[in-house]
Amino acid sequence: MNLEKPILSPDFTIEDIHKLREYNYYVTRNMTVHEQMEYYNAGGRAFQKEIEEERMRRKQEENADNNQ
């Protein structure tokens, strides 16, 4: 079964959680435990990078507003 990445509703419902779990199952079902750890850690690192970039952007905006 070839599952496409699920499209989530803006309200993030229980059905969305079910879609995500099913998708993740099919993506990771044939992976070893080590491969699964790498898969999830890579996603976590990418998300952490986005968070840090957003924090830096907000801090720069705040500093720019304080300097005006």
KASULBEL-V321562 format. One line per field, one symbol per residue. phi: phi as a letter, one per 20 degrees, with the letter a starting at -180 (. if undefined). burial: I if it has 9 or more other ideal C-beta (glycine too) atoms within 8 Angstrom, else O. Layout:
phi=???
burial=???
This chain:
phi=.deegfeeffelegfffffffffffffdfdefgfffffffffffffffffffffffffffffffffee
burial=OOOOOIOOOOOOOOOIIOIIOIIOOIOIOOOOOOIIOOIOOOOOOOOOOOOOOOOOOOOOOOOOOOOO
